[in-house]
């Protein structure tokens, strides 16, 4: 098979696995699905020679591995955050193609911080503008599957915020009727 066919196969696989990420309640499950998805997308983007997206996705893969090992003291060291931020920044500069590479750089740095914080609500909120930035990059780089994927990620993050975060916020606030009926 030629490269385009394989790029399409990995693009479809990437979409299927991506949709699952932001629907997870637990940070560990988000990271596992993120790692699986990132592996598939690196292959896809390398086949399309969209190197700026591929290199920041490789950094995301390494970050996910370290964050999944948080039960070990070495993986909790704050230096890892700076390693990931610095490597993503440097690799983004080295793989610079045009102004859209700047979008990837900013989105990647934001995602590194969000996943490092380890709170799914924050990760979902940061993922909304980040997915929009990646969407612009992959669309202009000619990745149909990447465009669809980032569109689905954007929608998935929004649905996750509404389904998991906004409902939890409403559930934790007593309604006005309950407040009045409480004894004083």
C-alpha positions in Angstrom: 0.0 0.0 0.0 1.2 3.5 -0.6 1.8 6.1 2.1 -1.5 8.0 1.6 -3.6 4.9 2.2 -1.7 4.1 5.4 -1.9 7.7 6.5 -5.7 7.4 6.1 -5.8 4.2 8.0 -3.9 5.7 10.9 -6.1 8.9 10.7 -9.3 6.8 11.1 -7.7 5.0 14.0 -6.7 8.3 15.6 -10.2 9.6 15.4 -11.7 6.5 16.9 -9.3 6.6 19.9 -9.4 10.5 20.3 -13.1 10.7 20.9 -12.7 8.6 24.1 -10.1 10.8 25.8 -12.2 13.7 27.2 -15.1 11.5 28.2 -13.0 9.9 31.0 -13.7 10.9 34.6 -10.3 9.8 35.9 -7.0 11.5 34.9 -5.2 8.2 34.6 -7.7 6.9 32.0 -7.4 10.2 30.1 -3.7 9.8 30.0 -3.9 6.2 28.8 -6.2 7.1 25.9 -4.1 10.1 25.2 -1.0 8.0 24.9 -2.7 5.5 22.6 -4.1 8.3 20.4 -0.8 10.2 20.3 1.0 7.1 19.1 -1.4 6.7 16.2 -1.3 10.4 15.3 2.5 10.5 15.2 2.6 7.8 12.6 -0.2 9.6 10.6 1.5 13.0 10.7 5.0 11.6 9.9 3.5 10.0 6.8 2.1 13.4 5.8 5.4 15.1 6.6 3.5 17.4 9.0 6.6 17.5 11.3 5.7 20.3 13.6 2.6 18.4 14.8 4.4 15.1 14.9 7.2 16.4 17.1 5.0 18.0 19.7 2.9 14.9 19.7 6.0 12.9 20.5 6.6 15.2 23.5 3.0 14.6 24.5 3.6 10.8 24.4 6.6 11.1 26.7 4.7 13.4 29.0 1.9 10.8 29.2 4.3 8.0 30.1 5.8 10.1 32.9 2.5 11.2 34.2 1.3 7.6 34.2 4.3 6.8 36.5 3.4 9.3 39.2 3.4 6.6 41.8 7.2 6.7 41.5 9.1 9.6 43.1 11.3 10.2 40.1 8.3 10.8 37.9 6.8 13.4 40.3 9.9 15.6 40.1 9.0 19.1 38.9 11.9 19.1 36.5 9.9 16.9 34.1 7.4 19.8 33.6 10.3 22.0 32.4 11.8 19.2 30.3 8.5 18.8 28.5 7.9 22.6 28.1 11.4 23.2 26.9 11.5 20.2 24.5 8.1 21.1 23.0 9.2 24.7 22.6 12.6 23.7 21.1 11.2 21.0 18.8 8.5 23.3 17.6 11.1 25.9 16.6 13.2 23.2 14.9 10.2 21.9 12.9 8.9 25.4 12.1 7.2 25.6 8.8 5.1 28.8 8.9 2.8 30.8 11.2 0.6 27.7 11.8 3.6 26.1 13.6 3.2 28.9 16.2 -0.4 27.7 16.9 0.9 24.2 17.5 3.6 25.5 19.8 1.2 27.5 21.9 -1.4 24.7 22.0 1.2 22.1 22.9 2.6 24.2 25.8 -1.0 24.8 27.1 -1.8 21.1 27.0 1.5 20.2 28.8 0.5 22.5 31.6 -3.1 21.3 31.7 -2.2 17.6 31.8 0.5 18.2 34.3 -2.0 19.9 36.7 -3.8 16.6 36.5 -7.4 17.8 36.9 -9.7 16.6 34.1 -11.9 19.7 34.3 -8.9 22.0 33.7 -7.6 19.6 30.9 -11.0 19.7 29.2 -11.2 23.5 29.4 -7.7 24.1 28.1 -8.3 21.5 25.3 -11.0 23.6 23.8 -8.8 26.5 22.5 -5.9 24.1 22.0 -8.0 21.8 19.7 -9.0 24.9 17.7 -5.3 25.9 17.2 -4.4 22.3 16.2 -7.4 22.3 13.9 -6.2 25.3 12.0 -2.7 23.7 11.6 -3.8 20.3 10.4 -6.4 21.7 8.1 -3.9 23.9 6.4 -1.4 21.0 6.3 -3.9 18.9 4.3 -4.7 16.3 6.9 -8.4 15.4 6.3 -8.3 13.0 9.2 -6.4 15.4 11.5 -9.0 18.1 10.6 -11.9 15.7 11.5 -10.0 14.5 14.6 -9.4 18.0 16.0 -13.1 18.8 15.2 -14.2 15.8 17.1 -11.7 16.6 20.0 -13.1 20.1 20.1 -16.7 18.8 20.3 -15.7 16.0 22.7 -14.0 18.5 25.1 -17.1 20.7 25.0 -19.4 17.8 25.6 -17.1 16.6 28.4 -17.3 20.1 30.1 -21.1 20.1 29.8 -21.6 16.5 30.7 -19.0 16.1 33.5 -18.0 19.6 34.7 -21.1 21.8 34.5 -23.4 19.1 35.8 -21.1 18.5 38.7 -21.1 22.2 39.5 -24.9 22.4 39.4 -25.2 19.2 41.5 -22.9 20.6 44.2 -25.0 23.8 44.5 -28.2 23.5 46.5 -31.2 25.0 44.7 -33.1 27.9 46.2 -36.0 25.8 47.4 -33.7 23.5 49.4 -31.9 26.5 51.0 -35.2 27.9 52.3 -36.3 24.7 53.8 -33.2 24.2 55.8 -33.6 24.8 59.6 -32.0 28.0 60.9 
